Amino acid sequence: MPGSAVEAMVGTQGYAEDIEQLRSELGLDQPWYTQFMDWALDLVRGDLGESLYSGDSISSELLRRLPTTALLGALILLVGWAIGVPLGIFAAVQQGRVIDEVSRTISVLFLAIPSFWLATMFLVFASVWFDYAPPLRFASFSADPVLHLKIMLWPAIIGGLPVSAAVVRVTRTLMLEVLRQDYMRTARAKGLASRVVLFRHGLQNAAPPLVTILGLQVATVVTGAVILEQIFAIPGMGRYTIEAAMRRDYPVVQAILLLSATSLLVINLIVDILYGVLDPRIRVGA
């Protein structure tokens, strides 16, 4: 984006003397490497710095907004996997039948539709057809759990639909491969119930690749939450990111990107560990 944090604060019509004074006060008159080293040294001490725009502590602001974004992301994944895994299994069992074709068509549709367009269309048609609008007053979970979940419900569903579309296709492919294995035929020949064969032997062997998909989808959920929080006026980290970018608030953007990247690294580490838990044949360092 053009301009700087100072220009965003005082406008393009500010006096040159005021602009230079503000740049000096904010430390923006220093070379970029000096600014970066100052930020890195503060980071080592556990200080993410202060917002150039408001002067508030970034750490305090992130701690206030992080639970909201984390809950929204968890609900999106919960909705996506609660829909995607059962539908993917059912589509694999009913391969080539109507339910299989319908589920694959719908999954392709939701993969192609951007979440921001889906959220916008929901708000438009819900207000026109059902006279519905999301609550304008945001309430934290600790203050009003019921209202908080009402606010989170529709963003979670809208964000979860594209997630479920990907899960359906992956689950169906993995289950089709598992269902053709010899041990599945042996389990049926032993007289085990179809439900036991399908879930205990089938889904359990398809689980490790699904866990990989879960780790990859976290990044998608994080980026999708930015748009959904803005559309539904949810004061989480996503909306904070957009506000900081519009104001050219560099320390805030740096802190959020650092936190997001660290979270993705930790989640991928957890996914690698879960591989060994779900599949005993996998051993670290073997």
N, C-alpha and C positions, 0 to 999 in steps of 0.2 A: 504494500500500500504506500502511496506517496506521502511525503511529509514526515514529521517527527513528533515525538511526544510533546515537545514544547509547543509546536504549531497547533496540535490538537487541543492544548490547554488554553492558549491565549488567542488562537485564531490567526489567520494570515494577515489581519490588519493591525496586529500589535506593533508597538514601537521596537525598533531594532535594539535599543538599549535594554528594554525590558526582556526581550527574548534572550539576549546574551547573558543577562544577569540570571535568568531562570535556568539556562543551560549550565551555567557555572554552579548554581546551587544544587542542581540534580546530578552533577558530575558528568554530564553529557558532552562537555567540552574536552574531555580526556580522550586519548586514542582508544580504539575499540579493544585492543589487547589489554590495556590498563584497566578498562571497565570490566573485561571478562575476568582478569586475575583477581580484582577486588571481589567480584561476585563469587568466584571459586573459593577464595579464602574464607569468606563469610559462610559459604556452604559447608566447608570442613568443620566450622564451629557450630553447625546446626542452625544457622540463620539464613533463611531464604530471602531476606531483605524486606524492603517496604515498597508499597505501590507508589509509582511516580505521580499518579493522578490524585490519590486520596491521602497518601502517607500512612495508611493502615498497614499493620503487620500482615505479610502474605501468609505466614504460617497459621496465624489465627483465623484468617479468612478461609484457608483451605480446610482446616479442621472443622469449621462450621458448615462448609458446603460438601465435604467429602461423603458423609453418611447419606446424604440425599442422592448423590450420583451413584454411590455403591448400591443402594437399595433399588434404584431404578434399573441399573444394569443387571442385578440379580433377578428382578422380576421379569425383565426381557428374556433372559436366558431360561428362566423357569417356564414361561409361557411357550417359548420356542421349542424347548425339549419336551414339554408335556404334550404338545401337539405333534411334533415331528417324529419322535421315536415310535409311539404306538401306530401312527399312520404309516410310517415306513415299514414296520413289521407286517402290518395288515396288507400293504400293497405287495410285499414280497410273497406272502402266502397266497394271495389272489393274483399272481402274475398273469398278465394277459387279459384279465377280466375288466369289467367296467370300472370298478373301484380303483384298480391299478392305473388305468388310463386317465381317469379323472384326477387322481392325486398327483400324477406327474405333470399334467397340464396346469393345475392350480399352482404347483410348486414353481414351475417355470414362470408363471405369471407374476407371482410375488417376488421372485428373484429379479425380475425385470423392472418392477415398480419401485422407484426411490421412496424411502420412508418419509421424506419431507413432503412429497406430493400426496402420499397416502394420508398423512396427518392433516394437511391442508384441506383435502377433499372431505375428510371426516368432519372437521370443524364446520365447513360450509354446509354440507348436507344435513348434519345433525341439527344445526341451528334452523335451517329452512324447513325440514320435514318434521322434526321432533321438538323444536323450540328448546334445544339443549345447548348449553355452553359450559365449558369447564369452570370450576370455582375460581373466582378472581382473587380470593384471599388464600394465600398459602399458609399452611400450618405444618409445623414439624411433627414428627411421629410422637415425640414425647409430650407435646402440647395437646394434640388431638389425633390419636391414631386412626380413627374412623375417617375423618376428613382427609388425612394424609394419604391413606390408601385409596380413597375416592379420586384424589388428584392424580395418583400414580397409575390407576387402573388402565385408562385408555392409552397413555403413552407406552405402557408395558405391552399391551396387546398389539398396538401398531408396530412397535419395534420388534416384537416377538414373531410376527408373521413372516418377515423375510428370513429370520433365523430358522423358523420351523421349515421353511421351504428347502433350505440347504440340508437340514437334518433329515428330512424325508428322503431326499435323493440318495444321500450317503448311506443311511440306514437300510434302505431298500437294496442297494447294490451289495452291501456287506452281508446282509441276510441271505440274498440269493446265492452268494458264494458259499456261505456256511451251510445252507440247506442241502447243497449238493455233495457235501463231504460224506465219507464212508461212516464216520462215527455217528452221524445223524441217522443214517439208515439202520445202523446197529442198535441204536437206542430205541428206535421204533420197533425193530424186530424183537427186542427184549420185552415188549409189551408196555413200555412207559406211556403215560398219558401224553397226548399231543401238547398240552400246555407245559408240561414238565420238559419235554423235548425241545420245545420252541424257546423257552425262556432260560432254563438252566443250562442247556447245552448250546443252543443257538445264539442267544443274545450275549451270553457270557463270553463266547469266543469272538463275537463281533465288537465287544466293548472297547478293547484297546485302541483301535483306529478311531472310534467315536470320541474317545477322550482327547485325541489329537485335534479333532475338529472343534471340540469345546475350547481348547486353548487358543486356537486360531480365531474363533468367533469373539473372543474377548476384545480383540482390537476393533472388530467391526462394531461391537456394542458400544465401545468407548466413543468412536467417531459418530455413531448414530445418536448417542445421547446428547451430543452437542446441539444437533438440530432439533431434537424433540424437546429439550429443555427450553430452547429459545421459542419454539412455537407454542408450547403450553405454559410458558412463563414460570418455569420451575427454577428456583435459585440454586442451582447446583454448579458443579465445576465447568460443565459445558457452556452454560450461559456466561459464567465468569470469564471463560476463555474468549468468547466473542466480544464481550465488553472490553476486555484488555486489548484485544487486537484492534478494535475500532479506535481506542485511545492511544495506541502505540505504547502501551504500558509494558515495556520489555521485560522487567524483572518478573512480572506476573506470568507472562507467556513462558518465560524460561522455566519458572518453578513448576508450572502445570505440565509442560512437556517432559521435564525431568521426572516428575512423579508418575506420569503415564508410562514412560519408557521403563522405569523401575518396576512398576506393577506388572507390565507384560513379561519382563524377564523373570520375575518371581513366579508368575502363573505358569510359564513354560517350564520352569524348573519343577514345579509341583506336578505338571503333566508327565514329565519324564520319570519322576518318582512313582507316580500312580501306575505307570506301565509295568513296573516290576511287581506291584501289588496285585494288579488284575491278571497278569500273565506270569506265573512262576517260572516259566521257561526263560524269561528275560532276566539277566543278572548283570548288574553294573560292573564293568571292568572285566567281564568274562571274555 
